[in-house]
Amino acid sequence: MKDLRLHGLVAATHTPFHTDGELNLAVVEAQALHLARNGVNLVFIGGSTGESHSLSLEERVQLAERWAQVAPSHGLQLVVHVGTNCLRDARNLAEHAEKLGAAAISALAPSYFKPRSLDVLIDCCEKIAGGTPGTPFYFYDIPVLTGVNFSMPEFLAKAGPRIPNLAGIKFTNPDLMAYQTCLQTGFDVPWGIDESFLGALAVGAKGAVGSSYNFAAPVYHRLMAAFQAGDFEAARREQLRSVRLVETLAAYGYMAAAKATMGFLGVEVGPPRLPNASLAAGQPEELRRKLEAIGFFEWGVA
């Protein structure tokens, strides 16, 4: 199996759309260039930020193929999210990602018919990862969206022997006690909540997967550097900037506002798809003024 650790910043990328909602894969090149220029060398595509559940299977295939074409020339490694409610589809997407040379695959839990026990969840993951034994597999724990909430330390203890290519967990769960316990297992457990990254670093995090690393990577690079240098005042200052940024975007609907912010930086990823609503008339200009007011274009941009 490939040797991979999701250390440092991993950008959970947006799926780019035209204004009519169709895929705009030409923008992937600009996304990759922007990330590379901002010191990000790992991308996580087709996840929550990538609106995976609003994409058809064919669109997900096309998105993965485009990123696989573009990423190497920008020095980016590719993690492909393959989770879906149909496990056969998820396994097919995983096998496709492995053929493309993805560095890793990841899958969240089925969330319509939910696994009723931890063992059933592991059955689901085993079904998905079993077709790609040479590619690291990360379970994507995000109970706030899936409604599936089991002990992740217990998951690693039970799933490790059953899933040979289990690499770890994308941990998008605010439970720092469980997170710290997971870190002691030897598995790779990147943190998934941008606005509390400092807390995760304090208990041992080595990396993080998040959406705001698309447009505010400099904040988190400074945060990590300050933490490593023992300058906790500076680290807290950068984390507070992250909190204020996320709060500002969330007030408008995070997905639409985050995609608009990418546009402010010259990377036009377009609007979100329903059920994520687009910004209303006049809101992009208002959002830009709010971002200026908190200083984002001074401290958030390289």
Disulfide bonds with the S-S distance in Angstrom:
none
